[in-house]
Amino acid sequence: MNFLENIESIEPKKALDLLQQRFEKNRVFFDKNLPHLGELLKENTKEFHLYIDSRGINIATNDGKILYPIENGKSTIFKISKKLSENLSTNPICKKIFNQKGVVRYNEPTIPITTKIVNEIVDNLEKNENFSNKSIYLGENNILPTLSVFGLTSGLQIEYIKRDYSYIHALFIYEPNIDFFIISNYFIDYEECYKKIGFDSFYLFVKGHTSLHVIKKFYASHLITNNYLRFEISTYEDKRIKDARDSFLNIQRQNTRGWGSIDDEMVGLKNRIKNIDPKNPKYPIFAKPLTLDYPICVVGNGPSLNELMPFIKENSDKMIIFSSGTALKPLKNYGIEPDFQIEIERRDHVASVLKEAPLGNTTLLAADIVDPSTLECAKKSLLFIRATSTSATMNKPKKIIEFSNPIVGNASVALALEISKNVLLCGLDVGFKGDGKQHAKGSYYDNTNDKSQEKIPTRGNFSSNIYTNSLFSLSREMFEHAIA
């Protein structure tokens, strides 16, 4: 009999010997390979402890309450752990988190190459008898996709999962309570987990709050495959677990952003070739910025701009104003003349938006990949080389503007920080109130529904009912990198 069958079938008191042997094996393994976790195993539990009596194995509190209920005179630890771990693809306790709902056929005339490839993949999937948009097929060898576990309690469910699945793609365990981690060492063979899953695919995070850095590293280790599907199990509710689940969802959504399409890259590449002729340069290129002892006010089109207009207008003669994308029209409507209009969009609709604002005498500072019509609608246009585009390193540019993605506000801030250390941020909202709009009044978006369908809870500056989405979350991260 294996370990699981043994501890379930033999006399509870005799099972204690097996549990203690497993604990000792884990202690030796952690001391040698992950000493920071090995140190935790030297501590005594404070609130919860392993408990065994004639009714079986359990976990008890210091005041004698047991965590796993008793049914027919027996502990339910095995019954509950099996229920948590069995048939995860159809198990209602296990959440399935996709990067989108089901497999979607494209109908996008603006991205014909991508549309053709995606639709061919969908056609092939639908011919497969094992495929269904309503089910998850884990293959004949029972392959488990990315799994995140929030809260172990006993951890016995992990041992069942390890036994039942021949391959586990990636596993992240977060246990904020040290007692439960210590107790889990009686049940889980951690050395075997690391060997089966791999040190680069198994992340075990214990104590306190999760680290965003660790979660990002987990996703970076499986940059593509972690994008598609993640299973999630929680054994108990706790504020720290809720925060960790929100962080995981946020970073998973971030990880799906910014992949773009070959069609968009082709548009940008063709624009770049038209905009920059090394033999006959038409526009100056931002290459050797001077450091100015002068404030730059970067203006975005977030809803907070409505309240900041009086400040910007009152101080407009004391600072250089960078208008980001659709912030131009609200500024002009309020009688504010920006010094520079920043644009990064590849497509050809931008010129009409700028003319409507109107752009007037404002100098255009645009990415090298914008449509030529965008540059032609300005009285004076300058270019900058935007990082991460396909054409960024063509002709060995003297300067590439890093952290200028994913939205125009990021490009504006990155440019401003190249010139001055005195930068004011106005209207660069990367969060929104529950059902609030995402843009300022009087802008290009006035007559559109710009409420976000994707809402991820986040910490607000002035109130608690603040949400973000994957685009804003990625934008915020790029702001932080640029400032750092």
C-alpha positions, 0 to 999 in steps of 0.5 A: 500500500502507498502512503495515502492508503496506509494512513487512511486504512491503519489504526490512527495511532499507528498512522502517526509514525508514518506522518512523523516520518514524512515530516522528518523527510520534509525537514531534511529536504527543506534544510538542504534546498530551501532553508528559509522554509526549513527554519519555519519547520523548527517553530512550534505551531501557535493556533492549530496542531495535528490531532489524532484520536480514536476517530482518526486524523484531524487538525485542532485549535488550542481550545480543542475545536477540530477543523474536519467534522466527524461523521459516523464517528470518523474524521472527514479529513480524507473525504473532504481532501478527496472532494477537493482534489478529484476530477478538477476539470469538472469539480465545482469547487475548482475554479477555471480561469480562462483568458477569454470565454471559450474558443472564439472565431474572429471576424476582424477585417483590419487584421486579416492574417491573424483572423485567418490563422485563428479561424483555422485553429478553431476549425481544427479544434471543432473537428476534434471529437474530444473538443467542446467549448463547454468542457475541458479535455485534459488528454489521455494522460490526465495532464493538469494545467496551471494550478494555484492553491490558496490555503492548504489547511492539512494539504492532504488534497495536494498529495491526492492531486500529485497521485492522480495526475501524471503531469502537472504543468505549474503549481503555485501554493500560497499559505499565509498561516505558518501553522498550516504550512507546518502541518502540511509537512505531515501529509505532502511529500514536498521533495517528490512534488518538486521533482515531479513538477520541477523547481521552476514550475512549483512555487511555494509561498508561505507566511504573510502577504503574497509578493507581486514579484513572486507571482510575476516571476511565476507567470514569466516562467511559463509566459505563454502557457500560463496565459490560457487556463488556470485552475484555482482551489481555496480551502478557507477564506481570509483577507490575505487569501482574497488579496492573493487571489485578486493579485493573481487574477490581475497579473494573469490579465496583465500577462494576456495584454500586449501580444498584439498581432502580426497585422498591426506590426506590419502596419507600423513597419510600413508607416515607419518606412514612410516616415523615416527615410535615412537619406532624406529625413523629413522630420526631426527625431528625438535623439539627444534630450537636454535635461531642463530645470523646468516642470513638465505637466503630462496630461492624460484623459482620465476622469480626474482631469475634470477637476484638474483643469483650473490648476493646469490653466492657472499654471500653464505659463509655468510649465511645459504641457504634454497632451496625451492622445484624446486629452487634447480636446478637453484641454482646448475646450477649456482654453489650454494650449498644450506645448506638445501633443503625444501620439502613438497610434498606428492606424489612420483615424488619428488625423481626423480626431486631431483636426476636430480637437483642433490641433492648431499650432500645437507641436506634434511629438509622435511615435515613428510608427504612426500613420503618415496622415497623422504627421501631415495634419500638424504644422510641426511634427517631431518623431520618437522611436518607441520601444518594443515595436518591430521597427524599434531598432531599424537603422540603429537609432540613437535613442529608444524611448523605453516604458512607452507602452501600452498606452499613450500616457505611458509614452508621454511620461517616459518622454517627460522623464527623459527631459526633466525630473520635475514631472507632474501627472494629471488625469493619468488615471489607472483605476476607476470607480465602480460604474464610472467612466474612464475618460474626462468630459468633452473628449472623443469618448463622450458619445461612446460607452467607455465603461470597462467590462473587466473589473479587478479590485485595487487599492484606491487613493481616496476611496475603497470602491476602486477597480482596474483592468488588465490594460490599466494595471499594465500601464501603472506598472510601466509608469512605475518602471519609468519613474524608477 
